[in-house]
Amino acid sequence: MCGIAGIIRFDEQRLEPANLADLGKALAHRGPDGSGIWVDGPIGLVHQRLAIIDLHTGSQPMHRPDLQRTIVFNGEIFNYVELRTELQAAGYRFQTQSDTEVILVAHAAWGDRAFARFRGMYAFALWEHQARRLVLVRDPLGKKPLCFTHVPGQFVAFASEAKALLTLQGVSRRVSPFALAQYLDLMYVPDQTPIWRDIQRLPPGNFLEIVDQSTRLAPFWRSGLEDPPSLLDSHEALERLEKTLSDAVRIRLRSDVPLGIFLSGGVDSSLIALMAAEQGAQALRVFTVGFNGTEDERPNARLIAQRIGSEHVELEIDLNGPALVSDVARAYDEPFGDTSAVPTLAMARATREFVKVVLTGDGGDEIFGGYDSYLREAVLPSGPPGLLRRAVGTAVAQGRFLARRLPTPLASVIAMAVRSRRDQINRLSDGGIQNPLLRHAQMMRVAHSAPPAVLLRPILPDQIPDPVAAAATSCRPLSSGVRSAMLFDQSVYLPGDILKKTDICSMAVALEARSPLMDEDVVAIAHAYSPELLVHRERGSAPERWQKKPLKELCARRMGDDFVYRRKVGFALPLHEWLDRPQFQELAQDGFASSSSPLIPWFAPGMLRGVWSDFRGGKRFLAQEVWNLIMLDAWSREYRPLI
């Protein structure tokens, strides 16, 4: 796990190591164990190392003159041992024990076809000397970040994080107003919409080829959700999944440094911990986080720790709001409003005192159907919505919007009165939307005092696409509403929010996080499941049995039904409680609601203070919007973006 960067100039003038030093400094937090710079005329590669595998001979940039290739690599190729054995049998020799060298040799042997054979989390840049060809590659789900900037006629530069590219001359700090609108609606900026106008993100499962002054983007992987499901027998599917997931855990236990597990007490992380113990993992530590005075799943995590005989480290976080918000804003080089980033960063920081690598349960809900929105799709009538359904949906959606615009006391009373019926209201509101991708995306929209087009009127053109609809149109609707919703989450939500959060928060403290549930082979099996085997409402059974069925069955084999099929507590974040504390109120009052906020020129007059006043006056449903603005203000003060 590391930070990588580089530049290729088009004027053929030699780069000097000093030209690359600032790139490395901006990424030093990702790799404090070593640094390296390699220059060959107009191409320069930079590496900051977090040493996990082959501590002594795995330094980068890695150069193999006999193969005419040099690489900088961020991440892990977990099946590198198996690939190395195959390549050795074909006559290739190795000089190190690292997975980095396996990438070099595999590319020499198989060319670009090698990319699809890697099981792991990775982003790398590989320079082919003789062909004078640079390829940038990012893993299929976007677990590792990679961004680039192309200044026509001058250079292409790339880095693990945009903050490194912002150090370069010729790369501006201008941001996209439409990306800001998407942030306000979704609480993150989708990968498909660059926030920095001069910087793009490499799409997951793609590689970018740079030869001479031309660039070509090409996919090497595509989602199996777009194919018809092929696993119709639940027993066969479950046996294949158990074997493949167990193998994914096994290869992710490969490490030359201490390793632990993030254990929430939920099904996903519990199953990973149980399978790790079955692999004979020794001296495992498991880490659980909770909040002062809130209900969480720490008791269930203790049961798992006792079952596997592991050392259990419980971290109870009493958040220091201002300090952690500042740390999060500094770590992210774009606005990020997912509140779980705050405890994730705190947990990563505490965990790093014990281990250098952790396994997580990330991806279980998105890959195996764990969200209520999937169940909503499963129970909706098939086919396009009829006239009555569309009319009811439109009326409910309009009524909900108008209710939010009522005076604060009345809007607050209505919000509290319908709170217990929120799911039914959402189902009615979205049920009239024909496109299942848009139906699902609408559910993720943040409750607003006003739409982003109104809030950001000074910087947005008169007519803009709906920000949420634009995110949904980056995917193609599938025949199944459930699979369409999962496609959106795996293409937009996972890389834009969940995986970004895990990478940034863990790498900010030089901690490597590995996710077996997002192994390429595991994902392929999940994509082969029919929706009914993942998400299905069964009459007479408890709701806990309706979603994420395969993972729950595997966990029940090990822990019993009482442990698995219980009411889900989740990783509840006490946002309303935070915003009632004086220290968090100061963040708003001294931040976006103050006369000194850098956001003032972006927003319609009075809007920023109006949001805070409405929330304090009783419109508690605006809590996420308030948090989005707190983080947007903190980010803008840190990075000084321009419009």
C-alpha positions in Angstrom: 0.0 0.0 0.0 1.5 3.2 -1.1 1.2 6.6 -2.8 2.2 6.9 -6.4 2.7 9.8 -8.9 4.4 10.7 -12.1 4.8 12.9 -15.1 5.4 12.3 -18.8 6.4 15.4 -20.8 5.6 15.8 -24.4 8.5 18.2 -25.3 11.0 15.3 -24.7 13.0 17.5 -22.3 14.5 15.6 -19.4 12.7 15.8 -16.0 14.8 16.5 -13.0 14.2 14.7 -9.7 13.6 18.1 -8.1 10.6 18.5 -10.4 9.0 15.5 -8.8 9.8 16.1 -5.1 6.6 18.0 -4.3 4.4 15.2 -5.7 6.1 12.8 -3.2 5.8 15.2 -0.3 2.0 15.6 -0.9 1.6 11.8 -0.6 4.1 11.1 2.2 1.3 10.2 4.6 0.4 7.2 2.4 3.8 5.7 2.5 6.1 6.8 5.4 8.4 3.7 5.2 10.4 4.9 2.2 10.4 7.0 -1.0 11.8 6.8 -4.4 12.1 8.7 -7.7 13.0 7.3 -11.1 13.6 9.4 -14.2 14.1 8.4 -17.8 14.3 11.5 -20.0 10.8 13.0 -20.2 9.2 10.3 -17.9 9.4 10.5 -14.1 7.8 8.1 -11.5 7.4 8.8 -7.8 6.7 6.3 -5.0 6.0 6.6 -1.2 6.1 3.2 0.4 4.0 1.6 3.1 6.0 -1.7 3.5 3.6 -4.8 3.9 5.0 -7.5 1.6 8.7 -8.2 1.0 10.0 -5.6 3.5 13.6 -5.7 2.3 13.6 -6.0 -1.5 10.2 -4.6 -2.6 11.3 -0.9 -2.9 9.9 1.2 -5.8 9.9 2.5 -8.4 10.8 -1.1 -9.5 12.9 -1.4 -12.7 13.5 -4.5 -14.7 15.9 -3.6 -17.6 15.7 -7.1 -19.1 11.9 -6.7 -19.4 12.1 -3.1 -20.5 9.6 -2.1 -17.9 9.4 0.1 -14.8 6.5 0.4 -12.4 5.1 2.3 -9.4 2.3 0.5 -7.7 -0.2 1.2 -4.9 -2.2 -1.6 -3.4 -1.9 -5.4 -3.2 -2.2 -8.3 -5.7 -3.4 -10.9 -3.3 -3.0 -13.9 -5.8 0.6 -12.9 -6.5 1.9 -16.2 -5.1 -0.2 -18.3 -7.6 0.6 -16.0 -10.5 4.3 -16.1 -9.6 4.3 -19.9 -9.6 2.6 -20.0 -13.0 5.1 -17.5 -14.5 8.1 -19.4 -13.1 6.8 -22.6 -14.7 6.8 -20.7 -18.0 10.5 -19.8 -17.5 10.4 -16.3 -16.0 12.8 -15.4 -13.2 12.2 -13.2 -10.2 14.6 -11.0 -8.2 12.3 -10.2 -5.3 9.5 -11.7 -3.3 7.1 -8.8 -3.9 3.8 -8.7 -5.7 5.0 -5.6 -7.5 7.4 -7.6 -9.5 4.7 -10.1 -10.4 2.8 -7.3 -12.2 5.9 -6.5 -14.2 6.6 -10.0 -15.2 2.9 -10.8 -15.8 2.7 -7.8 -18.2 5.8 -8.9 -20.0 4.3 -12.4 -20.4 0.7 -11.6 -21.2 0.5 -7.9 -22.1 -2.6 -5.9 -21.2 -4.5 -9.2 -20.7 -2.7 -9.5 -17.4 -4.8 -6.8 -15.8 -7.9 -9.0 -15.7 -6.0 -11.8 -13.9 -5.2 -9.8 -10.8 -7.2 -10.3 -7.6 -6.6 -7.3 -5.4 -6.9 -3.6 -4.8 -4.5 -1.7 -7.0 -3.6 1.4 -9.0 -0.3 1.4 -10.9 1.6 3.1 -13.7 3.8 0.9 -15.9 6.3 2.4 -18.4 7.3 0.3 -21.4 10.7 1.6 -22.4 11.0 0.3 -26.0 7.4 1.2 -26.9 7.7 4.5 -25.0 4.2 3.7 -23.7 2.8 4.6 -20.3 -0.3 2.7 -18.9 -2.3 3.8 -15.9 -4.5 1.0 -14.4 -7.2 0.9 -11.7 -8.8 -2.1 -10.1 -12.3 -3.2 -11.1 -14.3 -1.8 -8.2 -12.2 1.3 -7.6 -10.8 0.3 -4.2 -7.6 2.2 -4.9 -7.8 5.8 -6.3 -5.9 7.2 -9.3 -6.4 10.6 -10.9 -4.7 12.3 -13.7 -4.4 15.7 -15.5 -3.7 16.2 -19.2 -2.4 19.5 -20.4 -2.5 19.2 -24.2 0.9 19.6 -25.8 2.7 19.8 -22.5 2.3 16.8 -20.2 0.2 14.1 -18.5 0.6 13.8 -14.7 -1.0 11.3 -12.4 -1.2 10.7 -8.6 -3.0 8.7 -5.9 -4.6 11.9 -4.7 -5.5 15.1 -6.4 -3.8 17.2 -3.7 -0.4 16.1 -5.3 -1.4 17.3 -8.8 -2.5 20.6 -7.3 1.2 21.3 -6.6 2.0 21.4 -10.3 2.2 24.5 -12.4 -0.5 24.6 -15.0 -3.0 22.8 -12.9 -5.6 25.2 -11.6 -7.7 25.1 -8.4 -10.9 25.8 -10.3 -13.8 23.5 -9.4 -17.0 22.4 -11.2 -20.2 24.1 -9.9 -22.2 21.1 -11.1 -20.0 18.7 -9.0 -20.8 20.9 -6.0 -24.5 20.5 -6.8 -24.0 16.7 -6.8 -22.2 16.9 -3.5 -25.1 18.8 -1.9 -27.5 16.2 -3.2 -25.5 13.0 -2.5 -23.0 14.1 0.2 -20.1 13.0 -2.0 -18.9 13.8 -5.5 -19.3 10.8 -7.9 -16.2 9.6 -9.6 -17.9 10.3 -12.9 -18.0 14.1 -12.2 -14.5 15.5 -11.5 -14.6 18.2 -8.8 -11.4 19.8 -10.0 -11.8 21.0 -13.5 -8.2 20.1 -14.6 -8.2 16.7 -12.8 -10.0 13.5 -13.9 -10.4 10.2 -12.0 -9.4 7.0 -13.9 -12.6 4.9 -14.0 -12.5 1.6 -12.1 -11.7 -1.4 -14.3 -10.1 0.7 -17.0 -6.6 1.5 -18.1 -5.3 4.7 -19.7 -2.7 4.4 -22.5 -0.4 7.3 -23.2 1.8 7.1 -26.4 3.4 10.1 -27.9 0.9 12.9 -27.2 -2.3 10.7 -27.5 -4.3 9.1 -24.8 -6.7 6.1 -25.0 -9.0 4.9 -22.3 -10.0 1.2 -22.4 -11.9 -1.2 -20.1 -10.4 -4.5 -19.0 -13.3 -5.5 -16.8 -17.1 -5.0 -16.8 -19.7 -5.7 -14.3 -21.3 -9.1 -14.5 -24.5 -7.5 -13.3 -25.1 -6.6 -16.9 -25.3 -10.4 -17.8 -28.3 -12.6 -17.1 -27.9 -14.4 -13.8 -26.6 -18.0 -14.2 -26.7 -19.5 -10.7 -30.3 -20.7 -10.2 -29.6 -23.5 -7.6 -29.2 -21.9 -4.2 -27.3 -24.9 -2.7 -24.7 -25.0 -5.5 -24.4 -21.2 -5.4 -23.8 -21.2 -1.6 -21.2 -23.9 -1.8 -19.3 -22.1 -4.5 -19.5 -18.8 -2.6 -18.3 -20.4 0.7 -15.2 -21.9 -1.0 -14.4 -18.7 -3.0 -14.9 -16.3 -0.1 -12.8 -18.6 2.2 -10.0 -18.4 -0.4 -10.4 -14.6 -0.7 -9.9 -14.4 3.1 -6.9 -16.8 3.0 -4.9 -14.8 0.4 -5.7 -11.5 2.2 -4.0 -12.9 5.3 -0.7 -12.7 3.5 1.4 -10.1 5.3 4.9 -9.6 6.6 3.6 -7.2 9.3 0.9 -7.5 12.1 -2.6 -7.8 10.9 -6.1 -7.3 12.5 -9.8 -7.1 11.6 -12.3 -4.3 11.9 -15.2 -6.1 13.6 -18.4 -4.2 13.9 -20.4 -7.2 15.2 -22.6 -7.3 12.0 -22.9 -10.2 9.7 -20.2 -9.2 7.1 -17.3 -8.5 9.4 -18.2 -11.4 11.7 -18.1 -13.8 8.8 -14.7 -12.5 7.7 -13.4 -12.9 11.2 -14.7 -16.4 11.5 -13.2 -17.4 8.2 -9.9 -15.9 9.1 -9.8 -18.0 12.3 -10.6 -21.1 10.2 -7.6 -20.4 8.1 -5.4 -20.7 11.1 -4.5 -17.0 11.4 -2.4 -16.6 14.5 -2.4 -13.7 17.0 -5.3 -11.9 15.3 -6.5 -8.7 16.9 -10.0 -7.6 16.3 -11.1 -3.9 16.7 -14.5 -2.6 17.5 -15.7 1.0 17.7 -18.7 2.4 19.5 -20.0 5.8 20.6 -20.6 7.1 24.1 -24.2 6.6 25.1 -25.4 5.0 21.8 -26.6 1.5 21.0 -24.3 -0.5 18.8 -23.1 -4.1 18.1 -20.2 -4.3 20.5 -21.8 -7.1 22.5 -22.0 -9.2 19.3 -18.4 -8.4 18.4 -17.4 -9.7 21.8 -19.1 -13.0 21.1 -17.2 -13.3 17.8 -13.9 -12.5 19.5 -14.5 -15.1 22.2 -15.5 -17.7 19.6 -12.3 -17.3 17.6 -10.1 -16.7 20.7 -8.8 -13.4 19.4 -7.6 -10.4 21.3 -10.4 -7.9 21.3 -9.7 -4.2 21.3 -12.8 -2.0 22.0 -12.5 1.6 21.1 -15.2 3.9 22.6 -15.1 7.2 20.8 -16.1 10.5 22.4 -15.6 12.7 19.4 -13.6 15.9 19.6 -15.6 17.5 16.9 -13.6 20.5 15.7 -10.3 18.6 15.6 -11.7 15.6 13.7 -13.6 17.7 11.2 -10.5 19.7 10.5 -8.5 16.4 10.1 -11.1 15.0 7.7 -11.2 18.1 5.6 -7.4 18.1 5.3 -7.3 14.4 4.4 -9.9 14.7 1.6 -9.0 16.9 -1.3 -12.7 17.2 -2.3 -15.8 17.9 -0.2 -17.0 14.7 1.6 -20.2 14.7 3.8 -20.6 11.1 4.8 -20.6 11.5 8.6 -19.0 8.1 9.1 -15.7 9.5 7.8 -15.2 11.1 11.3 -15.3 7.9 13.4 -13.6 5.9 10.6 -10.6 8.2 10.7 -10.6 8.1 14.6 -10.8 4.3 14.5 -8.1 4.0 11.9 -5.8 6.2 14.0 -6.4 4.2 17.1 -6.0 0.8 15.3 -2.7 1.9 13.7 -1.1 1.9 17.1 -1.5 -1.9 17.1 -1.3 -3.2 13.5 -0.4 -2.1 10.0 -3.1 -4.1 8.1 -6.8 -4.7 8.8 -9.4 -6.9 7.1 -12.9 -5.3 6.7 -16.4 -6.3 5.9 -16.8 -3.5 3.3 -18.9 -4.3 0.3 -21.3 -6.8 1.8 -24.4 -4.7 1.4 -23.6 -3.4 -2.1 -22.4 -6.8 -3.5 -25.0 -9.1 -1.8 -28.1 -7.0 -1.5 -28.2 -5.7 2.0 -30.0 -2.4 1.7 -33.8 -1.8 2.1 -33.9 0.0 -1.3 -33.2 -3.4 -2.9 -36.1 -4.9 -1.1 -38.3 -2.0 -2.3 -37.3 -2.9 -5.8 -38.1 -6.5 -5.2 -41.6 -5.8 -4.1 -42.5 -3.2 -6.6 -44.9 -4.4 -9.4 -43.0 -5.4 -12.5 -43.2 -3.4 -15.7 -43.5 0.3 -16.2 -45.6 2.2 -13.6 -49.2 2.8 -14.7 -51.0 6.1 -14.8 -52.4 5.8 -11.2 -49.0 4.8 -9.8 -47.3 7.7 -11.5 -50.0 10.2 -10.4 -49.7 9.0 -6.7 -45.9 9.1 -6.9 -45.9 12.7 -8.3 -48.5 13.9 -5.7 -46.6 12.4 -2.8 -43.2 13.7 -4.0 -44.7 17.2 -4.5 -46.4 17.1 -1.1 -43.2 16.1 0.6 -41.3 19.0 -1.1 -44.0 21.5 -0.2 -44.1 20.3 3.4 -40.4 21.1 3.8 -41.0 24.7 2.6 -43.6 25.4 5.3 -42.7 27.6 8.2 -40.3 25.8 10.6 -42.8 25.0 13.4 -45.4 23.5 11.1 -42.8 21.6 9.0 -41.3 20.2 12.1 -44.6 18.9 13.4 -45.4 17.2 10.1 -42.0 15.6 9.9 -42.4 14.1 13.3 -45.9 12.9 12.6 -44.9 11.0 9.5 -41.6 9.8 10.7 -42.8 6.2 11.4 -44.3 6.1 7.9 -41.2 7.3 6.1 -40.5 4.0 4.2 -44.1 3.9 2.9 -43.9 7.5 1.8 -40.6 6.9 0.0 -42.0 3.9 -1.7 -45.1 5.8 -2.9 -43.0 8.8 -3.9 -40.4 6.9 -6.0 -42.7 4.1 -7.2 -44.0 6.2 -10.1 -40.5 6.6 -11.5 -40.0 4.2 -14.4 -36.2 4.1 -14.5 -35.1 1.8 -11.6 -31.6 3.5 -11.5 -33.2 6.9 -11.0 -35.7 5.4 -8.5 -32.8 4.1 -6.4 -30.7 7.2 -6.8 -33.6 9.4 -5.6 -33.7 7.5 -2.4 -30.2 8.7 -1.7 -31.0 12.4 -2.2 -30.2 14.5 0.9 -33.2 16.4 2.4 -32.8 20.0 1.5 -34.1 23.4 2.5 -34.0 24.1 -1.3 -32.7 22.3 -4.4 -29.0 22.8 -5.2 -30.0 24.8 -8.4 -31.5 27.4 -6.0 -28.9 27.2 -3.3 -26.0 27.6 -5.8 -27.8 30.1 -8.1 -24.9 32.6 -8.4 -22.5 30.0 -9.9 -24.8 27.6 -11.8 -26.2 28.2 -15.3 -30.0 28.8 -15.5 -30.6 25.3 -16.8 -28.8 22.3 -15.3 -29.5 18.6 -15.3 -30.9 17.2 -12.1 -27.7 16.2 -10.1 -29.1 12.9 -8.9 -30.5 12.0 -12.3 -27.1 12.7 -13.9 -25.4 10.3 -11.5 -28.0 7.6 -12.4 -27.5 8.1 -16.2 -23.9 7.1 -15.9 -25.3 3.5 -15.7 -27.5 1.5 -18.0 -30.9 0.2 -16.7 -31.1 -3.5 -16.4 -34.1 -5.8 -16.7 -34.2 -6.4 -12.9 -34.9 -3.4 -10.6 -32.8 -5.1 -7.9 -29.8 -5.6 -10.2 -30.2 -2.0 -11.5 -30.1 -0.6 -8.0 -27.0 -2.7 -7.2 -25.3 -1.6 -10.4 -25.8 2.0 -9.3 -24.3 1.3 -5.9 -21.3 -0.6 -7.3 -20.6 1.9 -10.1 -21.4 5.2 -8.3 -21.8 4.8 -4.5 -19.1 2.4 -3.7 -16.2 4.2 -5.5 -17.6 7.6 -4.8 -18.3 7.2 -1.1 -17.6 3.9 0.7 -14.3 2.9 -0.9 -13.1 6.5 -1.0 -13.8 6.9 2.7 -12.0 3.7 3.6 -8.9 4.5 1.5 -8.6 8.2 2.6 -9.2 7.5 6.3 -6.9 4.5 6.5 -4.1 5.9 4.3 -4.1 9.2 6.2 -2.6 7.2 9.1 -0.7 4.7 6.9 -3.0 1.7 7.6 -3.9 -0.8 4.9 -7.5 -2.0 4.7 -8.4 -5.2 2.8 -11.9 -6.2 1.8 -12.4 -9.9 1.0 -16.1 -9.5 0.1 -15.0 -7.4 -2.9 -12.6 -10.0 -4.2 -13.0 -10.3 -8.0 -13.9 -14.0 -7.9 -16.4 -13.4 -5.0 -18.0 -10.5 -6.9 -18.3 -12.7 -10.0 -20.3 -15.3 -8.0 -22.5 -12.6 -6.5 -23.2 -11.2 -10.0 -24.3 -14.7 -11.1 -26.9 -15.0 -8.4 -30.5 -14.4 -9.4 -32.0 -11.4 -7.5 -34.4 -13.8 -5.6 -31.5 -15.7 -4.1 -30.1 -12.4 -2.7 -33.2 -10.3 -1.8 -36.6 -11.8 -1.4 -39.5 -11.0 0.9 -40.8 -14.3 2.4 -44.3 -14.3 3.9 -44.3 -15.4 7.5 -40.6 -14.9 8.1 -38.8 -12.1 9.9 -37.5 -9.1 7.8 -33.9 -10.1 8.9 -34.2 -13.1 6.5 -35.2 -11.1 3.5 -31.9 -9.5 2.4 -28.2 -10.5 1.9 -29.4 -14.1 2.2 -26.2 -15.9 1.1 -23.9 -14.2 3.6 -26.4 -14.7 6.4 -26.6 -18.4 5.7 -22.9 -18.8 5.7 -22.6 -16.9 9.0 -25.6 -18.9 10.5 -23.6 -22.1 9.7 -21.0 -20.9 12.2 -22.9 -18.9 14.8 -26.5 -20.1 14.6 -29.7 -18.4 13.6 -30.1 -16.4 16.8 -26.9 -14.5 16.2 -27.5 -13.9 12.5 -31.3 -13.3 12.2 -31.6 -10.5 14.8 -32.6 -6.9 14.6 -29.9 -5.0 12.9 -28.4 -2.2 15.0 -25.9 -0.9 12.5 -23.1 1.6 12.8 -25.5 4.4 14.0 -24.0 7.8 13.9 -25.5 10.3 16.4 -25.6 13.2 14.0 -28.5 15.0 15.8 -26.7 14.6 19.1 -23.5 16.0 17.6 -25.2 19.0 16.2 -26.8 19.7 19.6 -23.4 19.9 21.3 -21.8 23.4 21.7 -18.5 22.4 20.0 -20.4 21.2 16.9 -22.7 24.2 16.9 -19.6 26.4 16.8 -18.4 24.6 13.7 -21.6 25.7 11.9 -21.8 29.2 13.4 -18.1 30.0 12.9 -18.1 28.1 9.6 -20.7 28.1 6.8 -23.2 30.3 8.8 -20.6 33.0 9.5 -20.0 36.2 7.6 -16.4 35.1 6.9 -17.3 31.8 5.1 -15.7 31.4 1.7 -18.9 29.8 0.5 -20.9 33.1 0.6 -20.2 34.0 -3.1 -21.3 30.6 -4.2 -24.7 30.6 -2.5 -27.9 32.6 -3.0 -28.1 35.5 -0.4 -29.3 34.4 3.0 -29.4 30.7 2.1 -26.5 29.6 4.3 -27.7 31.3 7.5 -31.2 30.3 6.6 -30.3 26.5 6.6 -28.8 26.8 10.1 -31.6 28.9 11.4 -34.2 26.4 10.1 -32.4 23.5 11.6 -32.0 25.2 15.0 -35.7 26.2 14.8 -36.9 22.6 14.6 -36.4 21.3 11.0 -34.3 18.4 12.2 -34.5 16.6 8.8 -32.0 19.2 7.6 -29.2 17.6 9.8 -27.4 16.0 6.8 -27.6 19.3 4.8 -26.1 21.1 7.8 -23.3 18.5 8.0 -22.6 18.8 4.2 -22.2 22.6 4.6 -19.9 22.2 7.7 -17.6 19.9 5.7 -17.9 22.0 2.5 -16.8 25.1 4.4 -13.9 23.3 6.2 -12.7 21.9 2.9 -12.9 25.2 1.1 -10.9 26.9 3.8 -8.3 24.1 3.5 -7.9 24.0 -0.3 -9.0 27.5 -1.4 -10.9 26.3 -4.5 -11.8 28.8 -7.3 -15.0 28.9 -9.4 
